[in-house]
């Protein structure tokens, strides 16, 4: 029986994170997704992050590098310029020092908060919802730039982004790509001369983002941004879209199992000599074509799962509360799938990115009901007696597959 993917509970259309960013998702997919920028007015974003939250992160949360970076005049400031020891009882040497950050801000530096989808709950929840709707991993960074300053010169990203302007205003200039659809291994530095030349010409988009504006940029589009007359805070949501090259990498992994493609080459062969290489290149290309032709979608999907499923961590759990809930479980307890957790169901097993959970086949219907979402009463699970239901649900709670509803 082929594995059945279980994506988790469906998003609430009324609270759609994607609709908040793009308006009409169908129109966005047709005209902009991976093709061209989108600029729109969407309303305030300070429910996700605001200037008070920035101060909280800098002074109260024990933030460490690399969750904060600092940039000035287009270059990254060394971490030792704004970090220090955590004090008595903590063997930490790279904790953010708020006084040093204040000094950097006074000098016109930009603060870059990285991985906020991991440390700031409102963005954690928003990114989980957006990732579920887009079908790709989403990360959240934030940029705080003093008035009249610029963090980085014109460059491109190797992933799509949504820019949400939270506070202040920022002047953006966007130019068309010099290297369309770059892979992560193809950063803009490899095209620095072309980037600089294109940036000196007329921009595709020249706009001052005001509070509430949203800008979508596909990967590869050149951009630079500078604060205008007051401190600017914006959130950048990085969208880690899979590419056809992701499938190529999986196919190459399968090809490595072919003895013909693992075979050594003749003694003394000079791979840099085109004449000597030609027959071996032809034979290798044929063997690769034969191996790829035998590829099975189930096998390729299985190879893609570890990287795709771990690109974005699932929703958080509360270990202490979850353990207590499992211990006190009753037939009236309500549970649901852990948000954002990717898995596949087979006969008598749940496959996760890092492990497989086996269970007796008679539990199949109950497991399917548990993972269908959004919530189920333990006593209503089909096909099992009361004790078996409790044993099954306790295990899936302790494996962090389920959470209390």
C-alpha positions in Angstrom: 0.0 0.0 0.0 1.5 3.4 -1.0 2.1 5.9 1.8 -0.6 8.4 2.4 0.6 11.9 3.2 -1.1 13.7 6.1 -0.4 17.5 5.9 -2.2 18.3 9.1 -5.3 20.5 9.7 -6.4 22.8 6.9 -5.9 26.5 7.5 -8.8 28.7 8.3 -9.7 30.7 5.1 -10.8 33.7 7.2 -7.4 33.9 8.9 -5.4 33.0 5.8 -1.8 34.2 6.2 -1.3 34.0 2.4 -4.4 36.1 1.7 -3.1 38.7 4.1 0.1 38.9 2.1 -1.2 38.7 -1.5 -4.9 39.5 -1.5 -6.3 37.0 -4.0 -4.2 33.8 -3.9 -5.4 32.6 -7.3 -4.4 35.9 -9.0 -1.1 35.9 -7.2 -0.3 32.4 -8.4 -1.3 33.3 -12.0 0.5 36.6 -12.3 3.3 36.8 -9.7 4.4 33.6 -8.1 8.0 33.1 -9.1 7.5 35.5 -12.1 7.4 39.2 -11.1 7.1 41.4 -8.0 3.9 42.4 -6.3 3.3 45.6 -4.3 0.2 46.1 -2.3 -1.3 47.8 0.7 -2.4 45.2 3.3 -2.9 46.9 6.7 -0.8 47.0 9.8 1.7 44.3 10.8 2.5 45.3 14.3 0.6 42.3 15.7 3.5 40.2 14.3 6.3 42.4 15.6 6.7 46.0 16.6 9.4 48.4 18.0 8.5 47.4 21.6 9.0 43.7 20.7 12.4 44.6 19.2 13.5 46.2 22.5 12.2 43.1 24.3 14.3 40.8 22.1 17.4 42.9 22.6 17.2 43.5 26.4 15.1 40.8 28.0 15.3 37.5 26.0 19.0 36.6 26.3 19.3 36.7 22.5 22.6 35.4 21.1 24.3 35.4 17.8 23.5 34.4 15.1 19.9 35.4 16.0 21.1 39.0 15.7 23.5 40.4 13.0 24.5 44.0 12.6 25.4 45.6 9.2 26.9 49.0 8.5 27.9 50.6 5.2 27.1 47.4 3.3 29.3 45.2 5.5 28.6 42.8 8.4 29.8 44.1 11.8 31.8 41.4 13.8 29.8 39.9 16.6 32.3 40.9 19.3 31.3 44.5 18.7 27.9 44.0 20.2 28.0 40.8 22.3 29.6 39.8 25.6 29.5 37.4 28.5 26.2 36.4 30.1 27.4 36.9 33.7 27.7 34.7 36.7 26.5 31.1 36.2 26.2 31.1 32.5 29.1 30.0 30.3 28.0 32.1 27.4 30.3 34.6 25.6 28.1 35.8 22.7 25.0 37.2 24.4 23.6 40.4 22.9 24.6 43.5 25.0 21.9 46.1 24.7 24.3 48.9 25.5 26.6 47.9 22.6 23.5 47.6 20.3 22.5 51.1 21.3 26.0 52.3 20.3 25.7 50.6 16.9 22.3 52.1 16.3 23.6 55.6 17.1 26.3 55.0 14.4 23.7 54.2 11.8 23.9 50.4 11.7 21.1 48.1 10.7 20.0 45.4 13.1 19.1 42.0 11.5 17.0 39.7 13.6 17.4 36.1 12.1 15.2 33.1 12.7 12.3 34.9 14.4 10.0 32.1 13.3 11.9 30.2 16.0 11.9 32.7 18.9 9.0 35.1 18.5 5.5 33.4 19.0 3.4 35.6 16.7 5.8 35.1 13.8 6.1 31.4 14.7 2.4 30.9 14.3 2.1 33.1 11.2 5.0 31.3 9.4 3.5 27.9 10.1 0.2 29.0 8.6 1.9 30.5 5.6 4.2 27.5 5.1 1.1 25.2 5.1 -0.7 27.3 2.5 2.4 27.8 0.2 3.7 24.2 0.5 7.2 25.4 1.3 9.3 26.3 4.3 9.1 29.9 5.6 11.6 31.8 7.7 11.2 35.2 9.3 13.9 37.9 9.6 13.4 41.5 10.6 15.5 44.6 9.7 15.7 47.7 11.9 17.4 50.6 10.0 17.9 54.1 11.5 16.7 57.1 9.5 18.7 57.8 6.4 20.8 54.6 6.4 21.0 51.5 4.3 21.9 48.0 5.4 23.1 46.3 2.2 23.9 47.4 -1.4 22.0 46.1 -4.4 21.9 42.3 -4.3 19.6 39.3 -5.0 18.3 36.5 -2.8 18.2 32.8 -3.7 14.7 32.5 -2.3 11.4 34.3 -2.7 10.5 36.9 -0.1 7.5 38.8 1.3 8.5 42.2 2.8 6.1 43.5 5.4 6.7 47.1 6.4 6.0 47.4 10.1 7.1 50.9 11.2 8.6 53.9 9.5 9.2 54.0 5.7 11.8 52.5 3.5 12.8 53.4 -0.1 13.1 50.3 -2.3 14.6 50.0 -5.7 14.1 46.8 -7.6 15.7 45.7 -10.8 15.1 42.8 -13.1 17.3 39.7 -12.6 20.8 39.2 -14.1 20.6 35.5 -13.2 17.0 34.3 -13.2 15.9 31.7 -10.6 19.2 31.3 -8.9 19.8 28.2 -6.7 21.1 28.5 -3.2 24.5 27.6 -4.4 24.4 30.5 -6.8 24.6 33.7 -4.6 24.8 37.1 -6.1 28.5 37.5 -5.4 29.2 35.3 -8.4 27.5 38.0 -10.6 28.7 41.1 -8.8 29.7 43.0 -11.9 26.4 42.3 -13.7 24.5 43.3 -10.5 26.3 46.6 -10.2 25.8 47.4 -13.9 22.1 46.7 -13.8 21.7 48.6 -10.5 23.0 51.7 -12.2 20.1 51.7 -14.7 16.5 52.5 -14.5 14.7 50.3 -11.8 11.7 48.1 -12.5 10.2 49.4 -9.2 11.1 52.6 -7.3 8.8 52.9 -4.3 8.8 54.1 -0.7 7.1 51.3 1.4 4.9 52.8 4.1 3.5 51.1 7.2 1.3 48.3 6.1 2.7 47.8 2.6 3.7 44.3 1.4 6.3 43.7 -1.3 6.8 40.3 -2.9 10.1 39.6 -4.7 10.8 36.3 -6.6 14.3 34.9 -6.1 16.9 36.6 -8.3 15.3 40.0 -8.5 17.8 42.7 -7.5 16.9 45.0 -4.7 18.3 47.6 -2.2 16.4 49.5 0.5 17.2 52.5 2.7 15.3 54.1 5.5 14.1 57.6 4.8 13.2 60.1 7.5 12.7 57.9 10.5 13.6 54.5 11.9 12.3 51.7 9.7 11.3 48.2 10.8 10.3 45.5 8.3 9.8 41.8 8.4 11.2 39.7 5.6 9.6 36.3 5.1 11.9 34.0 3.2 10.1 31.3 1.1 12.2 28.2 0.5 10.5 26.9 -2.6 11.5 23.5 -3.9 12.8 23.5 -7.5 13.2 21.0 -10.3 16.8 20.8 -9.2 15.6 19.3 -5.9 14.3 16.4 -8.0 17.5 16.2 -9.9 19.5 15.8 -6.6 17.2 13.0 -5.6 17.6 11.3 -8.9 21.4 11.6 -8.6 21.1 9.9 -5.2 19.3 7.0 -6.8 21.8 6.9 -9.6 24.6 6.3 -7.0 23.1 2.9 -6.4 23.7 1.8 -10.0 26.9 -0.3 -10.3 27.7 1.1 -13.8 27.7 4.7 -12.4 29.9 3.7 -9.5 32.4 2.0 -11.7 36.0 3.3 -11.8 37.6 4.7 -14.9 40.7 3.3 -16.7 44.2 3.6 -15.4 45.8 6.8 -16.4 42.7 8.4 -17.9 43.0 12.2 -18.1 39.5 13.6 -17.4 40.6 17.0 -18.7 41.4 15.6 -22.2 38.2 15.9 -24.2 39.3 13.2 -26.7 40.1 10.7 -24.0 37.0 11.7 -22.0 34.4 11.5 -24.9 33.7 7.7 -24.9 33.4 7.6 -21.1 31.2 10.6 -21.1 28.9 9.0 -23.6 28.7 5.7 -21.6 28.1 7.6 -18.4 25.3 9.7 -19.9 23.6 6.5 -21.2 23.9 4.8 -17.9 22.5 7.8 -16.2 19.6 8.0 -18.6 18.9 4.4 -18.0 18.9 4.8 -14.3 16.7 7.8 -14.3 14.2 6.1 -16.7 13.6 3.5 -14.0 12.9 6.1 -11.3 9.7 5.5 -9.4 7.7 8.5 -7.9 7.3 6.8 -4.6 11.1 6.2 -4.3 11.9 9.8 -5.3 9.3 11.2 -2.9 10.8 9.2 -0.1 14.3 10.5 -0.8 13.0 14.1 -0.9 11.2 13.8 2.4 14.0 14.3 4.9 15.1 17.6 3.5 11.7 18.9 2.7 10.1 17.9 6.0 12.9 19.3 8.2 13.2 22.6 6.3 10.6 24.1 8.6 10.2 22.9 12.2 6.6 22.0 13.3 4.7 24.0 15.8 6.1 24.0 19.3 5.0 21.7 22.1 5.1 22.2 25.8 7.0 19.1 27.1 6.1 19.4 30.8 2.4 20.1 30.1 2.3 17.4 27.4 3.8 14.7 29.6 1.3 15.6 32.4 -1.6 15.5 29.8 -0.5 12.1 28.6 -0.3 10.7 32.1 -3.8 12.0 33.0 -5.4 10.9 29.7 -9.0 9.8 29.7 -11.6 8.8 27.2 -13.0 12.4 27.3 -9.6 14.0 26.4 -9.4 15.8 23.1 -6.3 15.6 20.9 -5.2 16.9 17.5 -2.3 16.5 15.1 0.8 18.6 16.0 0.6 21.7 13.7 3.1 21.7 10.8 4.3 18.2 11.4 4.9 16.3 8.1 4.3 12.6 8.1 3.1 9.7 5.9 0.9 6.8 6.9 1.5 3.3 5.9 0.1 0.0 7.1 1.0 -0.2 10.8 3.4 2.7 10.8 3.7 6.5 10.9 6.8 7.8 9.0 8.4 11.0 10.2 11.5 12.8 8.9 13.8 11.2 11.5 12.0 8.0 12.5 9.2 5.5 11.9 6.7 4.7 14.6 5.2 1.2 14.3 1.9 0.0 15.8 -0.4 -3.0 15.5 -2.3 -3.1 12.2 -5.7 -3.1 14.1 -4.8 0.5 15.1 -4.8 1.8 11.5 -8.4 3.2 11.5 -7.8 4.9 14.9 -4.5 6.5 13.7 -6.2 7.8 10.6 -8.9 9.4 12.7 -6.4 10.9 15.0 -4.4 12.5 12.2 -7.3 13.7 10.1 -7.7 16.7 12.4 -8.7 19.1 13.7 -9.6 17.4 17.0 -10.9 14.1 18.2 -12.2 12.7 21.5 -10.1 9.7 22.6 -13.2 7.7 23.5 -14.5 8.1 19.9 -11.6 6.4 18.1 -12.8 3.5 16.0 -11.8 -0.2 16.1 -10.2 -0.3 19.6 -11.3 -1.0 23.2 -10.9 1.8 25.8 -7.5 0.6 27.1 -6.0 0.2 23.6 -7.2 3.8 22.7 -5.4 5.2 25.8 -2.2 3.3 25.1 -2.1 4.4 21.4 -2.9 8.1 22.1 -0.4 8.2 25.0 2.3 6.9 22.7 1.6 9.4 20.0 1.5 12.2 22.5 4.9 11.2 23.9 6.3 10.9 20.3 5.0 14.5 19.8 2.8 13.5 16.9 -0.3 14.6 18.7 -0.9 17.6 21.0 -3.8 18.5 23.4 -6.7 20.1 21.6 
